[in-house]
């Protein structure tokens, strides 16, 4: 039976599904471990030698390895084809019926000495909620003589190295050479150091490559400044909020500006520098009459580190006068009546309405109004909504 076992699996991992992550990790660590060609004791005496396929261990884990078989027959067959039974011990597996059946099968086939407890959580033989040994393990080893491998064994090493020591100890037990642990661990530790040194070197080379690539093709920042193209009028409020959008090849960058300010977009691909790109401006806060402060802009510019955009105030914002001359005494409009608004002579139409646009350089937030008739108020507010000019 021994030859048949060796030809299949080195070990069968028995575990509760709640410990699947650790079981998969253990399987991966054992299957990736490459046995040395020669294992020797402290005096240099050869204990075992391996060559070719013998240097790789095959580990059976139910979820990943058993496919399309009757559950009971399949498990029994793979248990019989495994040299060792590794029991992932935790308070969860201690209560698992299936883990108990797998342990019992090994015991019933006279292979109790081939059982290796791999403790991931809890305390063996504690008898309480922290108990990590399945009852079948305790039944087979009632005197507390079964120690196994403890994944979380205390020590001065970092958690990473303590876990690798547990793997090395498991390997020594799987080889039937518990006294060769120091030899196996020293070799394993060196391979880990070499592996991580190589990873570090590759990481440093990757970082160096990124730095070189960044230096050769680094991004840049572009600052876009708004400039009023129309003649500034100190009698008008500053421009409101502006939504600025920069369109690049595969992305758009946008921000909100207040007044005649500037915005800096970072991490612009250097490959786009000197190329024409699209920029749009739209008014966010419209305020009076829900009319934009300035005319919308949709243009293309040459992309560089500094861009100036000329914007024009919207003359309709504060220049639109929409009024109606009303006499409350007669409860009627006053058609064809002369008025002066902002010093500009005008006349109401046949229905008493006035519509006019004040030139941008003369605009204010309100305008004086005079008439040959006495008025309730001597000023009028601009806006698209109609306002009343009332005669006393």
C-alpha angles and dihedrals in degrees: 000000000000094000092050091051094051091052093061124031132358091208144358115222113219115193147142115259090242087067094049094119093056092042091054090047092052092048091051093048094050096044092048092050110104113210117229118251088238133024114198136179126238091278093053096254112150110244099176139349131204136193138180115342091001089076092069124071122216114215123193119215117176102226096048101034111035111079131177098344135125104270099232097039092043095052093045091051094050091045089054090049094052123089095206138024115220110197114201098217122209136130086267097054088043087068096041116116092200094051088051092051092050091050091047092051091055091048092047091053091055095253101115089125087060093062116107117190111213104196114207099161139002135026125286118235091009093124095209138087088296093059110128101178117092113236089247090059092050090046091053093044105028098161097066093250095128109096107161125169123315114209092197099043111157118250145127094268124099116263091255093057093042089057092049089050088056089053091050091050090050090051091052090052092047089054091050089240108112090159090058092065094108091052092048094044095049091050092044092048091053091050090050091050091048091047094050092043088054091048090049090049091050090047091051090048090050091050090048090050091050091049091050092047091046091050092049096043106017124159124249139206125248123201119205117198126193118226126186108235095188119077107278115250113203091196092068127075120256117271116277130230118320129199108219118194126187116196116209129175099276104005145036126225121201141174141165122249130193118217121326095339135129138242131206120214113201132206096028109168108257089218088072094055111119093018126114115258134179123251127184132190125197130174116249104181108043100171116170111056091345088274120143117251092228141016114275117256130213112168146138124242137178106261113240141139093275124035127176119202120198114215129186127218115242105248090204093062098076100000101067115101116188110170143153124211109223134183109202093191093065093025092229143107121261109232125196093015122149120235137168117224118182087346092303117122115228139158132223116245126238090286097046095257129139124200121175143143119228113218112256096244090055097045124125136170088255134013134219114242128196133182138173085248121069112260133209090225129022096211139057131205122230123237144110092263115088117253128194125242103201126206117217 
